[in-house]
Amino acid sequence: MGNIILTGDRPTGRLHIGHYVGSLKNRVRMQNEGDYDKMFVFIADAQALTDNFDNPEKVRENIKEVALDYLAVGLDPNKCTMFIQSMIPELTELTFYYMNLVTVARLHRNPTVKAEIEQKGFEESIPAGFFTYPVSQAADITGFKANLVPVGDDQLPMIEQAREIVRKFNNIYGETLVEPEAVLPSDEKCYRLVGIDGNAKMSKSLGNCIYLSDSEEEIKKKIFSMYTDPNHIKIEDPGKIEGNVVFTYLDVFCKEDSFEKFLPEYKNLDELKAHYQKGGLGDMKIKKFLNSIIQEELRPIRERREELAKDIDAVYDILRKGSIEARKEVVRTLNEVKRAMKINYFE
Ligand code: TRP
């Protein structure tokens, strides 16, 4: 059987360039390479509600935003099925059966959940829905028998937990489910993009993101406020590359022809870095260069997004049709699961 690709995002905010280099680009590449039988990209609203249950408006609003981001970066409804998680109730049913295959201790050990519990300050009052979302995520993946899951590296513990559930299920009930595999970007520098303030993570709550939908002005303002080397005060001062966000981003976004186009007095990034380290190269110049590169990359995405946003009904239509299509897959898997579990009484 050919590849089945599946991935998704929580609709808790617009998508940013961390999502873009960490996963979205990879998905579009896989979609366009076409080495798959089926590809699904979905908006995980039920998962988003596990820690936003008191803010349903936010989740609802961001379904639209994430869908626009998907389409704007080049995910194509003719090549991949886009859907909304809660439109497929069978996923919830699968989740309930998988709950039996996971211990509370194992969920506590999930590093991503652990970090989120700390970050959200849940302490002892963790909502059960939130605590068990890795099980629901396993249902998302296995419901489609997906074998390839393009995600950011923060999702690796989720994939690992899904694999364990699959093995346990197949062991007890017989070979039914497919073990998924995470697909990370080929370039490790893209795994996790730092925030514009130098924080290890780009995140909405930290206010250090560049969004795919940001205007040209917003992007420029953000790039010019980027954290560089606080000891590089005068242009003549030697500057540090390590931890300097402008160089971190240049490492990720610089293309072969970027110098020729925007900074022809340098041959390549090594030469630029060497000059900065030696002294005599100002922050303004490197920021201007980075700004040109990022603007070039984001302009077509933003323009497509603005175009798409004019007809939101068409976007909802894609999600509605996709949800109907996608549901058929999970219905089929659920039937197999119930047969394997011997709860197919009237068959
Ligand atoms: N956990 C992912 C996120 O934080 C969203 C998600 C839910 C997902 N189910 C998934 C990703 C299944 C890949 C596969 O955005």
Residues whose N, C-alpha, C, O or C-beta is under 5 A from the ligand:
A	BS01	LIG	L6 T7 G8 D9 R10 A44 Q47 Q137 D140 I141
